[in-house]
Amino acid sequence: MTDIIIEETFSDDNELFDKIEKKQYDSFNNLDLRFESVELGKESQINELLTYNEIKSRLQFHLPHQPEGALKILRDLNGTGLLADEVGLGKTITAGIVLKEGIRRGLVKKALVLAPPSLVDQWVAELSEKFDMKIKIIEDESDWDKHDIVIASIDRVKIYNKNYGGFKHSKAHEIQWDLLIVDEAHKLKDKSTRRWEFVDKLKKKRFLILTATPFQNDLMELYNLFHLLKRGHLGTLNEFKKEFFHRGNKRHPLNPQELKRKLDQIMVRRKRSDTIVDYKKRIPKIVSVEQTEEEKEINIQITDLLKTKYFAVNGSELNGRLIIYALLPKVTSSSRSAIESLTKIANNEKYHDKTKGIALDILKKFKVLKKDSKIEALNNIITKIFNDDSNAQILIYTRHPSTLRYIVEKLQPLNLKIIEYLGGLDRDEKTARVNAFRNGANILISTETGAEGLNFQFCHNLINYDLPWNPMAVEQRIGRLDRIGQKNDINIYSLATSGTMEEHVVDLIINKMCCIGMVIGELPIILFNLGLDSQGNSGITKIEEMLMDAFIDSKDNLALFAKGVEEINKFVQKGIDEYLKIKENNQKVLDAKQTEKYDKIKRVEEKEHAKSG
């Protein structure tokens, strides 16, 4: 049997008939195959979403741009393209629809999602809650053979083993993926990186890239990204430079409208102004807590205990950094949490008698303490909110269960309906408590258990009783209220003990990172770009590690600590400035004006050319 070599394209129906008339086909076999491909294409064309009604029932809000984008990706792009919607428009939902629809139609049996470390759990939650899909996280190399629909941290799987000259997760390259989704793919713009190489080696039938910022201020980044997505779409490198570099300058695009026409062939992009999405303002309100003299003395002793007098039973000094990482958040959360932690130290035989003695001394001072200034400040905030609006609802966050129970106990005199939300609850109980808050309870108090996956757009008052030193965790908290459907500006109250390190940390995270006029979803991009969203050597995020180290290195000197925090702020601010510049440069190309007018002119020119020809 003779092999049939096909050199024809299967793209344009009109072209088919032109070639028949001109007798340009080399063989009838090719012609028959072409007719069959056209008929098959008509039969399999995707004109509607089979799964959206099912998905829609799980979504709190119906946003037309999401299913429309998914349909375009499947119907017009065959599942391969760049989803470049502006931040905050729900690219995860659009991509989830593509994945669910592909599975339902039998197009996708093996799928891989690659995401930044900080977004892996969010993807798992979104696919479970909104799409009724189970996706397994790749933890080690043996997991690749176990499941068909998987997700992995791109930072984890791109690790290259120099000893044997290959990727640690090379099994991923042996699998034929029906759909590959890469979220926040703006770090794939450098062709020389292991990240780019890892993704390029993956075998994929359909490839969906998600990023609102495909390039910074260098058109080579755009070329590298599209070269990864679809080889040859932007021509050879020399052709791309000649057509789109202004006088050879890769920072200034030549013919931006023509470049956008090229991008639009494999890109879906919508601006917020094109949709019904309307995000509200975040209004930060840092509440300074003035301590009594007795509280100040206790605070000084706790800091001294943790930093200078923390010894094992044999007299050797324990690892101060690890101790502070573990205990500092607990002893600064609340007096109840501090007492709980100090009691454990006092009763633990592994500690030196001197260390236990200091802990016992502080506990005695707590017992005779007449005032809890932090709880009083919380009471004042709540009272004012309800005085201004008797129908108001409040979401309160704390990191620790003991602090949660303490707050509930201290708020009882206010006679409010308070819901507790913390770890250990089963799914039905969690649902019941969320519904109780949604149906009118005054306050929901939650640990970090409730910082992801919950939607409280009906509430616009958030109180951070204690604050994580990780801005991503704070962003997750705010994100419960700052969601599509929120009708009010959001009041964000954060308690900070006056004259302590807490003031500087709260100011950095709240005023300079989480409430600076950006929309939900932009801070994770900035931290990802800066490499601050992944874990450091201590197991906490790198930015938490930087803040903890600044505290330790300050040796309880508040001025030195403030200086350390300011250095971190400068580093982050530089990242914010770079991100804003990236946004501006992306808009120049991705949202190039007069494209529609340009298209009309091109069509007129083509018609005139056809007539004259």
SETOR-665399 format. One record per residue: residue in three letters; y negated, x negated, z of N, C-alpha, C, CB in turn. Coordinates in steps of 0.05 Angstrom, whole numbers, plus 5000, padded with zeros to 4 digits. Glycine has a CB too. Layout:
N
ALAYXZYXZYXZYXZ
...
This chain:
613
MET502449835000500050005000497549825000500050195025
THR495649894982493249734980491149815000492049754951
ASP490049615015487849675034485349775020487249435051
ILE484149975031481650075020479249955034481550395021
ILE477649815020475249685032472849865027474749405021
ILE471649965049469350155046466749995049469550385066
GLU465050015029462549885030460250085031462149695007
GLU460850345030458750545029457950615058459650795014
THR455550715062454650815088455351115089451650765093
PHE455451215113456051495117453751625132458751535132
SER451451625120449151715136447651945123447251495140
ASP447051935098445152125085446652305065442851985072
ASP446652565069448152745051446952745023448053035062
ASN444352725020443052724994443952484978439952734996
GLU444252264992445052014979447752044966445051785000
LEU449452204979452152244968452152354940453752434987
PHE450452564935450452694909448952514888449052964911
ASP446952364897445652184879447651974868443352034893
LYS449351874885451251674877453451794858452651544901
ILE454152044863456052174845454852194817456852454855
GLU452352284815451052314789450852054775448252444792
LYS450251844790449851574777452451424774447851414794
LYS454651544784457351424782457351144795458151394752
GLN456251134819456050874833458350814852453450864848
TYR460350994854462650944872464650764858463951214880
ASP465650564873467550374862470350494859467650124879
SER471050694876473650824874473551104883475650664891
PHE475451274873475551554882476551564911477551704863
ASN477951364920478751354948476351364966480551114954
ASN474351194959471851184974470451454974469950964963
LEU470451574950469051834947470452044964469051914917
ASP473152054964474552244980474052205010477552234974
LEU474051955018473451895046470651985054473851595051
ARG468751945035466052025041465852325045464151935019
PHE467152485027467052775030468352855056468552905006
GLU470652725063471952795088470152735113474652635091
SER468752505112467052435134464752635138465952155130
VAL463652725115461452925117462553185129460352975089
GLU464853275120466053525131466753505160468453615115
LEU467953275168468553225196466053225213470152965199
GLY463953095202461453085216460253355222459452925201
LYS460553535202459553805206461053955228459653965180
GLU463753915228465454055247464953955276468354015240
SER464453695279464153575306461253545315465453305306
GLN459353645299456553615306455953765332454753725284
ILE454553635350453853755376451153885375453853535399
ASN451154155375448754305373447954445399448954515351
GLU449854435419449254555445450854405466449954865445
LEU449954435491451354315514453354515526449354215535
LEU455854435526457954615537457854625567460654525527
THR456854425580457054395609454454465624457854115616
TYR452254515609449654535624449454775642447454535604
ASN450554995635450455235652451755175679451755475639
GLU454055035678455454955702453754755719458154825695
ILE452554565705450854365719448354495730449954135699
LYS447154675714444654815722444954965748443855005700
SER447355075753447755225778447655045802450455365776
ARG447954785798447954595821445154465824450054385817
LEU443454495804440754375805438754575818439854295777
GLN437054465835435154635849432954725830434054495873
PHE432354555811430254615792431154565763427654455798
HIS430454745745431154715717428854585702431954995704
LEU429254345693427254195678428154165649426653915691
PRO427054315631428054315603428254045590426154485586
HIS426553855598426653595584429253445590424253415593
GLN430653505612433153365618435453445600433853425647
PRO436153705597438253775578437453715549438954065580
GLU434853745543433953685516434353395509430953765512
GLY433753215528434152935524437052865521432952775547
ALA438752985537441652935536442753025509443153085558
LEU441853265499442853365473441953175451441653645468
LYS439553075452438652895431440252635431435652835435
ILE440852535455442452285457445152325445442652195486
LEU446352555450449152615440449052685411450452835456
ARG447252865403447252965376446052775355445653235375
ASP443752655362442352495343442952195345439352535346
LEU443752105369444151825373447051755378442451725397
ASN448751955378451651915383452251765409452851755360
GLY450551825429451051715455450051425459453851725462
THR448851305439447951035441444851025438449350845420
GLY443450945458440550925456439250845482439451195447
LEU436650845481434950775504433651025515432850555497
LEU434151095540432851315553430551195569434751485572
ALA428051225559425751085570423651285582424450915548
ASP424551505592422751695605421151555626424251935616
GLU418651655631417051545652418451575679414251675653
VAL417751405698418951425725418451695737417851195743
GLY420451805750420152055765421052295749417352085773
LEU422052265725422852495708425852545709422052445680
GLY427352395725430152455729431952345707430552735731
LYS431752085701433451965681436451985689432651675675
THR436951965715439651985725440952245718439751935755
ILE439352465720440352735713441052745684438352955721
THR439152655667439652655638442152495631437152545623
ALA442352265642444752095637447252225647444451815649
GLY447052355670449352505682450352725663448652615709
ILE448452865651449153075632450652955608446653225622
VAL449652735598451052595576453952525584449452335567
LEU454252415608456952335617458752585620456752195644
LYS457752785633459453025637460153165611457953235655
GLU458253185593458753305567460753145551456053335551
GLY460452875552462252705537465152735547461452415540
ILE465452765574468152795585469253075577468052775616
ARG467653285578468553555571469453565542466353755577
ARG468053435524468653445496470853255488466153385480
GLY471853095507474052915501473052655488475953045483
LEU470452615488469252365476469352135495466452415467
VAL469452195521469351985541471652015561466652005557
LYS473351815561475551805581475151565600478251785567
LYS473951355590473351125607470351075607474850865597
ALA469151075630466151045632465450855655464751315636
LEU463350695650462350505670459350545673463150215662
VAL458450565698455650565704454950305718454750815721
LEU453050155708452049915722449249975732451949665702
ALA448749925758446249985771445449765790446450255785
PRO442849755797441949575818443449635844438849585822
PRO443749435862445249485887444249725903445149235904
SER441649755904440449965921440850245910437449905924
LEU441750265885441950535873444850625868440550535846
VAL446750455876449550525871450350775887451450285879
ASP449750775913450451005929449051255920449850945959
GLN446551225911445051455901446351575877442151375895
TRP447351415859448751505835451351665843449551275817
VAL452851555862455251685871454651955883456651505893
ALA452451975899451752225911450752425890449452185932
GLU449152335871448052515850450352635833446052365833
LEU452152465825454352555808456252745823455952315797
SER456552695848458252875864456953145869458952745891
GLU454453145878453153385886452153555862450753325903
LYS451253425841450053575819451853615795447553435810
PHE453953455794455753465770458653505778455553205754
ASP459253525804462053555813463853345801463053845806
MET462853095800464352875788464852665809462852755764
LYS467252565810467952345828467752075812470752385841
ILE466251895822465951635809466551425831463051595797
LYS468251235824469151035843467450775841472050975839
ILE466850665864465250415865467150175862463650395892
ILE466449995845467949745842467149555865467349605814
GLU469049505882468549325905469549045900469849435931
ASP471949025887473048755880474448765853474948655902
GLU475448535845476548515817478948695812477348235812
SER480448765833482848925829482149225823484648905853
ASP479649305828478949585825478749675796476349635839
TRP478449495778477949565750480249725738477449315733
ASP482749665747485049795735485750065749487449615738
LYS484250135770485150365786483850635778484450315814
HIS481550625765480150875759478850875732477950925781
ASP478351115721477251135694474251165694478451375680
ILE473051295714470151325716469251165739469351635719
VAL467750945734467050755756464150675755468850505754
ILE463150575777460450475779460550215794458550685794
ALA458750035787458649765800455749675802460349565784
SER455349515823452849375826452749155805452449255854
ILE450749155788450648955766450248675778448349015747
ASP448948655801448648395813451248275823446648415837
ARG453048455832455648365842457548285819456948585859
VAL457748445798459748385778458948175758460348645763
LYS456348095757455447895738455947615748452547925732
ILE457147585772457547315783459447155765458847345812
TYR458546915760460046735742461346515758458046605720
ASN463946475753465446275767465546015751468346375773
LYS464045825759463845575744466345405744461545405755
ASN468045455765470545295767472345345744471945365793
TYR472645595735474345645712472845745688476545855720
GLY470145735689468545795666468746075656469245615644
GLY468546265674468646545667467446725688471446625661
PHE467146985681466047175700468247245721465047425686
LYS467347275745469147355767470447625761467647365794
HIS468847805749469848075742470448095712467748285750
SER471847905702472447895673474248125664473747625666
LYS475648255683477448475676475848695662478848595701
ALA473248715669471548925657471348885627468748925670
HIS471548645618471348585590473848635574470548295586
GLU476048695588478548755575478849055569480948665592
ILE477149215581477349505579475549605556476549645605
GLN476549805541474949935520473550175533476850025496
TRP470950145537469350355550468350555529466950235566
ASP468850805534467851015516464851055520469351275521
LEU463951005545461051025550460250825572460251315559
LEU458250665566457050475585454250575590457150185575
ILE453550605616450850675624449750455641450750955639
VAL447450345634446150135651443450245660445749865635
ASP443250275687440850385699438850155706441450545724
GLU436250225704434150025710434749765695433849975741
ALA434949795669435949575653433749375645437249675628
HIS431449385658429249205650429948915656426749285664
LYS432048855671432848585676434748485654434048555703
LEU435148635633436848555611435148445588438648785601
LYS432648385594430848295572430948005566427948365580
ASP432447855583432647565578435447505568432047405604
LYS435647425543438247385530439747145541437847335500
SER438446975556439746725566441046775594437646505568
THR440847015605441847055632444847135632440247265646
ARG446147095655448947175659449047485658450047075685
ARG447047615668446947915668447148015639444348015681
TRP445447905621445447985593448147925580443147835577
GLU449247685586451747605574454047785584452347315582
PHE454047855610456148025620456148295606455748065651
VAL453848415603453648675590454348655561450848795594
ASP453548445548454048405519457048385514452648155509
LYS458548265532461448225529463048485533462448015548
LEU461848685545463248935550463849075523461649125569
LYS466249175520466949325496466149615500470049305489
LYS464349715484463349995489462950145463460749985505
LYS463950385462463550555439460750685439465650785438
ARG459850765463457250875466455850735489457351185472
PHE453250685486451850515504449050635510451550225492
LEU448650715535446150845542444750665563446651125554
ILE442250595555440650425573438350595585439450185557
LEU437950565611435850715625433750525636437050885648
THR431350555627429050405638426450525628429250105632
ALA424550545646421850645638420150415628420450785662
THR421050165632419549925625421249735609418249795650
PRO421649775583423449605568422449315564423849725541
PHE419849275567418948995565416348965582418348925535
GLN415748705587413348645604411048615585413848395621
ASN410448375577408248325558409148135536405748215573
ASP411748145532412947955513414848115495414447725527
LEU414148135469415748295450418548185446414348315423
MET418947935453421647815452423547965471421547515458
GLU422448055494424048195514425048455501422448255539
LEU423248585487424048835473426148785452421548965460
TYR425848575437427848505417430548445430426848255401
ASN430548295452433048225465434448475475432548035488
LEU432948665486434148915496435349075474432049075511
PHE433949105452434949265430437149115415432749335410
HIS437048845415439148695403441848735418438448385403
LEU441648765444443948825461444949105456443248795491
LEU443049295452443649575448444849625421441249745452
LYS443549535400444449585373443649355355443249855362
ARG445549185350445148945333443749015307447748795328
GLY441748865300440548885274438549115270442648925254
HIS438149285291436449515288433549425283436549695312
LEU432749215296430049115292429948875273428849025319
GLY432148855257432248635237433048375250429648605223
THR432948165234433447895245431047815262433947685223
LEU431347605277429147525294426747445278430047285312
ASN427247305256424947215238423647465226426047025216
GLU425247665218424047905206422348055227426248085195
PHE423348065251421948195273419248065279423648215298
LYS419347795280416947645286414847685263417547345289
LYS415847675238414047695215412747975215415547645189
GLU414248175221413148455219411548545243415448645215
PHE412148435267410948555291409448355309413048685307
PHE409548095303407947905319405247875306409447635322
HIS403147925320400447895309399747595309398348045326
ARG399747485284399147195280401047025297396247135288
GLY403547115298405646965313405546985343405346675306
ASN403647155353403347185382405247405392400447245390
LYS407147325409409147525418408047715439411547375430
ARG405547675448404447845468402648065455402747685487
HIS402148045430400448245417401848365393397748115408
PRO402648625395404248745374402548805349405449005383
LEU403648735326402548805300403949065291402848575279
ASN402449245279403649495270405049655292405649445247
PRO403749715315405049855337406250125329403049895359
GLN404950265310406050525302408750495287404050675284
GLU408850285270411350235255413550145275410850015233
LEU412749985295414649905315415750145330413449695334
LYS413950325337414750565352416650735334412350725360
ARG416050755308417850905291420750795292416850895261
LYS420850525292423450395294424850455320423150085290
LEU423250445342424350485369425250775372422350415390
ASP423750965361424351245364427051325351422151415351
GLN427951155333430551215320432851185339430951025296
ILE432551025360434651005380433551025409436250735376
MET431351165412430051185438429251465444427650995440
VAL429551555469428551805478426551745500430852005488
ARG424051825497422051775517420152015520420351525510
ARG419852105545417952315551416052225574419352575559
LYS413552295572411552245593411452485611408752185581
ARG410452435636410152665654408452885643409052565681
SER406452805627404653005615406053185595402252865602
ASP408453095585410053245566411853445580411653065549
THR412053435607413953595622412453775642415953415636
ILE414053925657412954105677412953975705414454375679
VAL413553715706413653575732410853515742415253305729
ASP410453575767407853525780408253415808406153785781
TYR407953155811408353035837405753045853409252735834
LYS406053075880403853105898403152835911404453315920
LYS400852825925400052575938401552535964396952585943
ARG401852275970402852205996400452126014404951965994
ILE400152246037397852196054398852046079396352456061
PRO398551776081399551636104397751666128399851336097
LYS398951706151397451736176398851566198397252036185
ILE397951316202399151146222397951216249398650846215
VAL399751286268398851376294399351146314400451636304
SER397151036324397250806342397950906370394550656343
VAL400050796382401050866409399950666429404150886410
GLU398250756447397150576467399050566491394250676476
GLN399850326498401750296520400350286547403550056516
THR401750366568400750316595401250026602402050516616
GLU400149926624400549656632403549606638398849586657
GLU404849806651407649786657409349756632408650026674
GLU408649916611410149906586409649636572409250136567
LYS407249526573406749266561408449046574403749196564
GLU408649066601410248866615413148876607409948906646
ILE414249116604417049156596417349046567417849456597
ASN415449106550415649016522415648706521413249126506
ILE414048576537413948286537416548166547411548186555
GLN417748296568420248196579422548226559420948336605
ILE422548446545424648496525424548286503424448776513
THR422148236493421748036472422547766482418848036463
ASP421847696506422547436518425547416521421147406545
LEU426847626529429747626532431147566506430747896544
LEU430347706485431647676460431147406447430747886441
LYS428847286452428047046437428546786451425247066429
THR428546796478428746536492430846516513426146466503
LYS431946736523433746716546436346876541432346826571
TYR437346846516439746996509442146806509439447136482
PHE443646796531445746586533448546706538445046406556
ALA450546566529453346646534454046566562455246506513
VAL456446646571457346596599457546296605459946736604
ASN458146136584458445856589455745706588460245736567
GLY453645856585450945736585449845656559451045496602
SER451445676537450445596511448745826499452745536492
GLU446645746485444745946473446146086449442045816465
LEU445946346448447046496426445246486401447646786434
ASN446346556379444846556354442546756355446646616329
GLY440146646359437846826363437247006340435446656368
ARG437546916315436847076292438747316291437046916267
LEU441347266294443247486292442847696314446147386293
ILE442147596338441647776361439247956354441147606386
ILE437147826344434747986338435248186316432447806331
TYR436648106295437348286273438748536284439048146252
ALA440548486303442248706314440748876334444748596326
LEU439248746352438248896375435248976374438648726399
LEU433648826359430848886359430249176350429348696341
PRO431549276328430949556320431749756342432549616295
LYS433749696358434649886379432749886402437449806388
VAL431949656411430249646436427349736430430249376448
THR426549736404423849826398423850116388422649646377
SER426150246385426350516375425250716396429250596369
SER426250706420425350886441426150766468426551166438
SER424950876490425750776517428750836522423950906538
ARG429651066512432551136516434350946502433051426507
SER433650876477435250686462435150406474434250676432
ALA432850326484432550066497434250056523429550016505
ILE434250266539435850276563438850256556435250536579
GLU439650396536442450386527443250106519442850586503
SER441649966504442249696495442249496518440249606474
LEU440249516536440049336559442449376578437449376574
THR443249626581445549686599448049556588446049986601
LYS448449556562450749416550450749116555450849476520
ILE448349006554448048716560448748656589445148616553
ALA447648826607447948776636450948806644446248976651
ASN452448966629455249016637457248866621455849316635
ASN456348686603458148536585458648266596456948516556
GLU461248206601461947956614461547706597464847966622
LYS461047746571460747506554458047376558461047586524
TYR456147516571453447406575453247266602451347636574
HIS451447066603450946906626449647086648449146666620
ASP450147016673449047166695445947186694449847046722
LYS444646966684441746966683440847176662440746686675
THR442247186639441547376618441947666629443247336593
LYS444247716642444747976653442748056674447547996664
GLY441847856689439947906711437247996699439547646727
ILE436347866677433847946664434048236654433047756641
ALA436348296642436748566631436648776654439448586617
LEU437948716677437848896700435048926711439748786722
ASP433548716711430748726721429048916703429548446721
ILE429448896677427949076659428849366663428348986629
LEU431449406667432449676672431249806697435549676674
LYS430849646718429649746742426749846736429549536764
LYS425349696720422649776713422550026696421249546698
PHE424550066679424750306664425150556682427050296643
LYS426750516704427350736722424850846736429450646742
VAL422950676741420550766756418150816737419750556777
LEU418750796711416650846692415751136692417550766663
LYS413151186695412151456698411351586672409851466717
LYS410951426651409951536626411351416602406851496625
ASP411951576583412951486557410851546536415751616549
SER409251336530406851376512407751466484405251126511
LYS410051366475410851426448411651726445413251256440
ILE413051826465413852106465411352286467415752176488
GLU409452206483406852356486405452366459405052226507
ALA405452136444404152126418405552326399404151846406
LEU408252326400409752516383409052806390412752466387
ASN408952866416408153136424405453216413408153156455
ASN403553036414400853086405400853146375398952856411
ILE402352996359402453036330403653316324404252816316
ILE405853376337407153636333405353876341409853646348
THR404153846364402354056373400054106353401253996401
LYS398953896343396653916324397654046298395453646318
ILE399953966288400954086263401354386266403653956255
PHE402554476288403054766292400554916299405154806313
ASN398554786311395954916316394554966290394154736334
ASP394754776271393554816245395055016227393354546230
ASP397655026230399355206214401755286229400155066186
SER401755536239403955626256406655646241403255896268
ASN406455656214408955676198409855406188408455866174
ALA408655196197409254926187412154846194407354716199
GLN413254666179415854546185415554246185418054636165
ILE417154116202416853826206419653686204415553756233
LEU419753466189422053296187421553046203422853236157
ILE423252986223422852746239425252566235422552826270
TYR424652306231426752106227426751896250426451966200
THR429151826258429551596276432151456267429851696306
ARG432351206273434651046265437051086283433950756263
HIS436651186307438751166327439451436339438050976349
PRO442051506342442851766354441851806382445851776354
SER441751586398440851616426437851696426441251356441
THR436351586407433451666405433251956396431951476386
LEU434952036378434852316368435252506392436952356346
ARG437352456407437952636430435652636451440552556443
TYR434452396454432252376473429852536463431452076476
ILE429252526438426952686427427452986430426552616397
VAL429953066424430653356427430153446456433553406419
GLU431053276474430753336503427853366511432153116520
LYS426253176502423353176510421753386496422252896503
LEU422753496473421253706459421953986468421653676429
GLN423854016485424754276494422454446506426854246515
PRO420554336521418454506532416754636511416654336550
LEU416854546486415154666465416354926454414754466442
ASN418854986462420155236453420255266423418755476466
LEU421055056409421355066380424255066373419854816368
LYS424855176349427555166339427954896326428055396319
ILE429654726338430154456329432954416319429454256352
ILE433354306296435954246284436453946286436054346255
GLU438853876295439653596296441453536272441153526323
TYR440853306259442453226235443152936238440953276209
LEU445752876243446552596248449452556238446252526277
GLY450352306239453052246231455152376248453451946231
GLY457552406236459752536251460052826245459352496280
LEU458152946232458353236225460053256200455553356220
ASP461753466199463253516175461553646154465853686180
ARG462553666129460953766107459854046112462553766081
ASP461554226123460654506128458454516149463054676137
GLU458654346169456654346190454054236180457654186215
LYS454154026164451753916151450354126135452453676134
THR451954276118450754476101449454696118452954606083
ALA450754776140449654986157447054906169451655056179
ARG446854646177444354556190442054526170444854286204
VAL442754436146440654416125439654696118441854286099
ASN441454896116440655166110438955286133443155346106
ALA439655216158438055316180435155216179439355226207
PHE434854966170432154856167430754986143432254546163
ARG432255026122431155146098430355436103433155136075
ASN431755566122431155846128429155896150433755986134
GLY427755676158425555726176425455586202425355996181
ALA427455416209427355266234424855096234429955086237
ASN423655046257421154906259421354606253419954936287
ILE423454486264423754186261426654116255422854056288
LEU427053926237429653796234429253496241430753826205
ILE430853406261430853126269433352996258430553096300
SER432952776244435252646230435352346235435152706200
THR437752246235438151956233438151886203440751856247
GLU438751636196438851546168440951696152439251246166
THR442851826166444851996153443552196134446652136173
GLY441252296142439852496126437652396109438752706144
ALA437652136103435552006087436252006057434951726097
GLU438652086050439452086022440752356015441451856016
GLY440252445991441752675980440752945989444452645986
LEU438752966007437853226016435153286004437553226047
ASN434653545998432153625985430653826003432753755958
PHE428353736012426753906030423953946019426553776058
GLN423754025994421154065981419454275995421454135952
PHE420654446010419254666024417654556048421154876033
CYS418254316056416954186080415053966070419054076100
HIS412753946082410853726074409753566097408553846058
ASN411253566120410453396143412753226151409553576167
LEU412352966150414452766157413452596179415352596132
ILE415152556200414352376222416452156224414152536249
ASN415651906222417351676226417051596256416651436207
TYR418951686273418751616301419151316305420851766318
ASP421051206291421350916288421650856259423750806305
LEU421050616251420950546222422850326215418050476214
PRO424650366196426250136186424449926175428350236165
TRP425349676176423749456165424549416135424249196181
ASN425849606124426649606096425149826082429749646093
PRO423249756064421649966051423350156034419649826033
MET425650066024427350246008428350476026429650085996
ALA428950406051429950616069427650816075430950486096
VAL425250716078422950886083422451066058420350726090
GLU422650936035422351086010424351316007422550895985
GLN426851256016428951466016428051696034431651346025
ARG426951636057426051846075423952026062424951726102
ILE421951896051419752036039420752206015417451846030
GLY422752096001423852225978425152485983425752045965
ARG425852546009426952806015424853026011428052816044
LEU422352956015420153156012418653125985418153126035
ASP418452875977416952815952418852845928415752525953
ARG419353105922421253165901420053385883423953255912
ILE421253415859420453625841420553895855422153625815
GLY418354045855418254305868416454295893420954395876
GLN415654055902413854035925411154145916413553745935
LYS410054335932407554465925405154365940407754765929
ASN405554195960403354095977403353785978403654206005
ASP401053675983400853395989402453346015397953295992
ILE403653106017405553046038404252876060408052896027
ASN404252976085403152826108405452656119402153026130
ILE404952396120406952206130405852066155407651996108
TYR406752156178405952046204407851826212405752266226
SER406851586220408551366228407551256254408751146206
LEU409151256275408351156301408550856302410051286323
ALA406550726313406450436315405250356342404950306292
THR406750206358405750126384403449926381408049996401
SER401149996393398749826390399149556403396349966404
GLY398149346389398149076399400948946397397349076428
THR402649056380405248926376405748886346407549106388
MET407948746341408748696313409048946297411348536312
GLU409749166311410249426298407949516280410949636318
GLU405549466291403049546276402949416248400549476292
HIS403549166247403349016222405549096203403548706227
VAL408049146213410249226196409749496184412849216211
VAL408849686201408349956192406149966171407550146216
ASP404049806176401849786157402849686130399549606167
LEU404449476130405549356106407149566090407149106112
ILE409149686104411049856090409750126082413449906108
ILE408250246100407150506094404650486076406450656120
ASN402650346085400050336070400150176045397950236088
LYS401749956045401549766023403949776004401149496033
MET405949936011408349945994409150235987410649806007
CYS409350406006410450676001408350885995412050766025
CYS405850836001403751045996401350925982402951166024
ILE401850805958399650675944399150805917400350385940
GLY399751065915399051215891401151215869396651105880
MET403451075874405551075854407351315859407250815855
VAL408951395839410751625842413451525852410951775816
ILE415051725861417751655870419351515849419251915879
GLY420651305856422351155838421050895828422851325814
GLU418450855833417150615824417550375843414150665819
LEU417550435869417950215888420650075885417650325917
PRO422850225880425350085876425349895852427550295871
ILE423849975831423549795807422149535815422049935785
ILE420049565831418449325839420149145856415949415854
LEU421549255876423249095893425548965878424349265917
PHE426649115859428749005842427748775825429849225823
ASN425348805814424148585798423648335815421448685786
LEU422948385840422448155858424948045871420448245880
GLY427248175867429748085879429948145908430047795874
LEU428448345918428348405946430048645954425448455955
ASP431448775935432949015942435848955949432849205919
SER436748705944439448635950439648515978440548435928
GLN442148475986442548366013442148066015445348436023
GLY441047986038440747696043443247596057438247646061
ASN443147356068445447226081446247366106444846936087
SER444447516119444947646144446247916141442447666161
GLY446348016117447448286113445448506111449448346134
ILE442848436117440748626113439148556088438848636138
THR437448736079436048686054434248446057434448926045
LYS433548316035432048066035429248106047431747956008
ILE428048346042425348376053425448426084423948626040
GLU427548556094427948576123428348296135430448756129
GLU429848136121430447866130427847706132432447726111
MET426147736111423547596111421847676135422047646085
LEU421747936141420148036164421347946190420048346163
MET423947956193425247866218424747566222428247916217
ASP424947406200424447116203421547066210425146976176
ALA419747226199416847186207416447246236415047376190
PHE417947446247417747506275418847286292419247766281
ILE421147176285422446966300420746706299425246906289
ASP419746646275418146396272415446406286417746336243
SER414546656291411846676304412046616334410846966301
LYS414446606345414846546374413146736391414246256380
ASP413146986384411747196399408747166398412647196428
ASN407747006379404846976375404047186354404046686366
LEU402647396362402047616344400447526320400647836359
ALA398547336324396847246302398547106281394647056313
LEU400546946290402246806271404047006256404046596286
PHE405047206271406647406258405047566237407847606279
ALA402547636244400847776225400347606200398047836238
LYS400147346204399747166181402247166163399146876190
GLY404647166176407147166161407447426145409447136180
VAL406647656158406847906144404847916120406148136164
GLU402547796124400547786102401547626078397947676112
GLU403147416084404347256062406347426046405647006073
ILE407947586061409847766048408347966032411647906069
ASN406148076043404548276029403448156003402148366047
LYS402547916003401447785978403647765957400347505985
PHE406047695966408247665947408947945935410747555962
VAL409048145952409648415942407448525924410148605966
GLN404948475933402648565917402548445889400048505932
LYS403348195888403548065861405648215844404347775864
GLY407848295856409848445842408848715833412348485859
ILE407248845850406049105843404149075820404549225868
ASP402448865821400548815799401948765773398748585806
GLU404148605774405648545750406948805739407848335756
TYR407948975757409149225748407149405734410449365772
LEU404749425746402649595733401849485706400149605752
LYS401849215703401249095677403549155657400948795680
ILE406049145667408349215651408049505640410949185666
LYS407349685658407049965650404949995628406150135675
GLU402749855632400549875612401449765585398049715622
ASN402849535585403749415560405849585546404849135565
ASN407649715563409649885551408350125538411549975573
GLN406350235550405050475539403650415513402950585559
LYS402750165509401450095484403350125460400349805485
VAL405850065465407850075443409450335445409749835445
LEU410550395468412350635470410850895467413750625497
ASP408350895474406751145471404451105451405551225499
ALA405050935431402950875411401751135399404250705388
LYS399151145399397751385390397851405359394851385400
GLN397251645350397051705322399651675306394951535309
THR401951675321404551635308405051875289406751615328
GLU404452115299404952355282403252345257404352615298
LYS400752265260398952245237399952025218396052175246
TYR400951815229402051585214404451685198402851355232
ASP406151845211408551945197407752115173410252115217
LYS405752285176404852465154403852295131402652655164
ILE402352085137401251915116403551785101399351695128
LYS405651685116407951555104409451755085409851445126
ARG409752005095411152205078409652265052411552455094
VAL406952285054405352325030405652095011402352365038
GLU405551855022405851615005408551604991405451355022
GLU410651685006413351684994413551884972415351735016
LYS412352124975412452324954410952234929411152584965
GLU408552114934407052014911408551804896404351904921
HIS409851634911411451414899413751534883412551224921
ALA415051744894417351874880416351994853418552084898
LYS414052124854412952244830412352034809410352404836
SER411051824817410351614797412751474787408351414810
GLY414951464804417351324796418951494776419151264820
